[in-house]
Amino acid sequence: MSLDSLSGQAHDVEEDIMHAVSRRIACSGGIAVMLGAIVPAHAVAAPEQSSLLQKVAQMGERFRWEGNRLHLEASTGELRHRHGFSSAEIHELRAVLRRANDTSRASAPGMDEVVAAGRLLYLSHSDLTVGTAAALTAAAEVGPAALAAAWATFSAAFSGPLGFATAVLGGAFFADFAVKILQAVASGKGIGIYSQFGLPPLRVEVE
C-alpha cells in the first residue's frame, strides 16, 4: 500500500472521529433530558459554542462581580494573544457579557407554564465530568464569577428561563450553583435545574 493511500485513510479516520465527537456534543445524554416543549432538544451547545465555553472556563479567574454585574478583566489583545480567542469569539463573548448584565431580561415568555412544568434541565454526572457541561465544573472550581461567565456562555443556546441574565440570578445563586456542581461531581450524581417564582427564578438540586 502506498504512503499516499495510508495518509488518505488516516485522514478519513480523523474525519470520522471528529464527526462522532460533534454528534456527542450535539446530543449529550443528560443535556437531552429536558422538556422539549420548553427547551427545544436542538438547543444545546454546538461545537463552536463548546469551543468558546472551554476558553471562558479556562480564564475564569479573570471574571469578577461588581454587585450583580459580571465583568471581564482582560483586554482584546490579551483575549486574542494569550487565550487564543478568534475575532468572532471575542465578539460573541462581548455579546454574552452584555446579555449577562441585561437586567431587563427578568422574565421570559411562558414563565407560568414553565413553573408548572418543574425541572427545566438535567445535567448528568457524565455531562459534568466529560460532556459539554464539564466546562461548568471547571469554572465552578474557580469560583462563582467564573461559573456565571461559563453559564452565560452555555445558556446562550437556550431561550426562555434558562437564558435568564446572570444579573437577574445574582452572585448568591452562582455561589450555591458552584457548590452544588462540586457536590454532584464528588458524589457521582448530576444536577437538576428548576424554575421557581421569585428571585432568583431558578434553583439547582443535586440528583
Solvent accessible surface area in square Angstrom, and as a share of the most:
residue,aa,sasa,rsa
1,M,164,0.73
2,S,66,0.42
3,L,143,0.71
4,D,119,0.61
5,S,45,0.29
6,L,91,0.45
7,S,68,0.44
8,G,35,0.33
9,Q,90,0.40
10,A,63,0.49
11,H,102,0.45
12,D,79,0.41
13,V,87,0.50
14,E,102,0.46
15,E,77,0.35
16,D,90,0.47
17,I,100,0.51
18,M,110,0.49
19,H,102,0.46
20,A,47,0.36
21,V,68,0.39
22,S,40,0.26
23,R,150,0.55
24,R,101,0.37
25,I,29,0.15
26,A,44,0.34
27,C,93,0.55
28,S,1,0.00
29,G,45,0.43
30,G,7,0.06
31,I,0,0.00
32,A,53,0.41
33,V,77,0.44
34,M,25,0.11
35,L,68,0.34
36,G,49,0.47
37,A,111,0.86
38,I,35,0.18
39,V,0,0.00
40,P,46,0.29
41,A,70,0.54
42,H,152,0.68
43,A,10,0.08
44,V,13,0.08
45,A,3,0.03
46,A,29,0.23
47,P,63,0.39
48,E,119,0.53
49,Q,58,0.26
50,S,12,0.08
51,S,44,0.28
52,L,7,0.03
53,L,2,0.01
54,Q,70,0.31
55,K,46,0.19
56,V,0,0.00
57,A,7,0.05
58,Q,134,0.60
59,M,0,0.00
60,G,1,0.01
61,E,106,0.48
62,R,56,0.21
63,F,10,0.04
64,R,90,0.33
65,W,57,0.20
66,E,84,0.38
67,G,71,0.68
68,N,74,0.38
69,R,115,0.42
70,L,3,0.01
71,H,57,0.25
72,L,25,0.12
73,E,76,0.34
74,A,14,0.11
75,S,68,0.44
76,T,58,0.34
77,G,31,0.30
78,E,36,0.16
79,L,0,0.00
80,R,96,0.35
81,H,150,0.67
82,R,169,0.62
83,H,42,0.19
84,G,44,0.42
85,F,4,0.02
86,S,54,0.35
87,S,73,0.47
88,A,75,0.58
89,E,27,0.12
90,I,13,0.06
91,H,126,0.56
92,E,64,0.29
93,L,1,0.01
94,R,69,0.25
95,A,15,0.12
96,V,2,0.01
97,L,20,0.10
98,R,148,0.54
99,R,79,0.29
100,A,3,0.02
101,N,16,0.08
102,D,52,0.27
103,T,88,0.51
104,S,95,0.61
105,R,74,0.27
106,A,55,0.43
107,S,90,0.58
108,A,17,0.13
109,P,125,0.79
110,G,39,0.37
111,M,32,0.14
112,D,98,0.51
113,E,117,0.52
114,V,7,0.04
115,V,31,0.18
116,A,90,0.70
117,A,47,0.36
118,G,22,0.22
119,R,82,0.30
120,L,1,0.00
121,L,1,0.00
122,Y,44,0.17
123,L,0,0.00
124,S,24,0.16
125,H,61,0.27
126,S,49,0.32
127,D,0,0.00
128,L,1,0.00
129,T,51,0.30
130,V,119,0.69
131,G,11,0.11
132,T,10,0.06
133,A,0,0.00
134,A,23,0.18
135,A,2,0.02
136,L,0,0.00
137,T,12,0.07
138,A,44,0.34
139,A,0,0.00
140,A,5,0.04
141,E,120,0.54
142,V,76,0.44
143,G,15,0.15
144,P,52,0.32
145,A,12,0.10
146,A,2,0.02
147,L,0,0.00
148,A,0,0.00
149,A,2,0.02
150,A,0,0.00
151,W,1,0.00
152,A,11,0.08
153,T,5,0.03
154,F,5,0.02
155,S,5,0.03
156,A,40,0.31
157,A,24,0.19
158,F,12,0.05
159,S,70,0.45
160,G,25,0.24
161,P,1,0.01
162,L,0,0.00
163,G,5,0.05
164,F,11,0.05
165,A,1,0.01
166,T,2,0.01
167,A,11,0.09
168,V,20,0.11
169,L,7,0.03
170,G,8,0.07
171,G,18,0.17
172,A,87,0.68
173,F,13,0.05
174,F,0,0.00
175,A,41,0.32
176,D,62,0.32
177,F,1,0.00
178,A,7,0.06
179,V,76,0.44
180,K,42,0.18
181,I,0,0.00
182,L,68,0.34
183,Q,92,0.41
184,A,0,0.00
185,V,42,0.24
186,A,91,0.70
187,S,65,0.42
188,G,48,0.46
189,K,99,0.42
190,G,0,0.00
191,I,0,0.00
192,G,0,0.00
193,I,1,0.00
194,Y,41,0.16
195,S,9,0.06
196,Q,51,0.23
197,F,143,0.60
198,G,52,0.50
199,L,142,0.71
200,P,41,0.26
201,P,7,0.05
202,L,0,0.00
203,R,94,0.34
204,V,2,0.01
205,E,64,0.29
206,V,44,0.25
207,E,65,0.29
